[in-house]
Amino acid sequence: MSTEQQSAVDPRQKLINRFEARYLPKGPLRDRWKAIRAKWYADAEHTGVTLEELKTLKADWAKARAKA
């Protein structure tokens, strides 16, 4: 892959892929993930999902795992 192609990759995709392979227990985290997924797959440009929203979900998920 060239440098030009690597820079064109959407940084949100890495976090989306991380959560696709994870199990989130029932509750607010799973509800947030379902809402994000619905927005992500709603259109080809994924306009409703922000990187900050995904990072916040990841941080909250990590905190929940640390408590358990």
TAWOLIN-V546592 format. One record per residue. N is the residue number from 1. PHI is phi in degrees with one decimal (NA if undefined). BURIAL is 1 if it has 9 or more other ideal C-beta (glycine too) atoms within 8 Angstrom, else 0. Layout:
n: [N;N]
phi: [PHI;PHI]
burial: [BURIAL;BURIAL]
This chain:
n: [1;2;3;4;5;6;7;8;9;10;11;12;13;14;15;16;17;18;19;20;21;22;23;24;25;26;27;28;29;30;31;32;33;34;35;36;37;38;39;40;41;42;43;44;45;46;47;48;49;50;51;52;53;54;55;56;57;58;59;60;61;62;63;64;65;66;67;68]
phi: [NA;-80.8;-62.3;-62.9;-69.1;-65.8;-72.9;-83.5;-70.2;-71.7;-64.1;-70.2;-61.5;-60.8;-72.3;-60.3;-63.4;-62.0;-77.0;-61.1;-93.3;-108.2;-101.4;-107.5;-65.5;-56.9;136.1;-63.9;-65.8;-65.7;-62.7;-63.2;-62.7;-62.2;-65.5;-64.7;-60.6;-62.1;-67.4;-61.9;-88.3;-68.8;-146.9;-69.1;-89.0;55.8;-67.1;-85.1;-111.3;-105.1;-63.1;-62.5;-61.5;-69.2;-64.9;-65.1;-61.7;-62.5;-64.4;-65.6;-65.1;-63.7;-63.7;-64.3;-69.2;-67.0;-70.8;-75.9]
burial: [0;0;0;0;0;0;0;0;0;0;0;1;0;0;1;1;0;1;1;0;0;0;0;0;0;0;0;0;1;1;0;1;1;0;0;1;0;0;1;1;0;0;0;0;0;1;0;0;1;0;0;0;1;1;1;0;1;1;0;1;1;0;0;1;0;0;0;0]
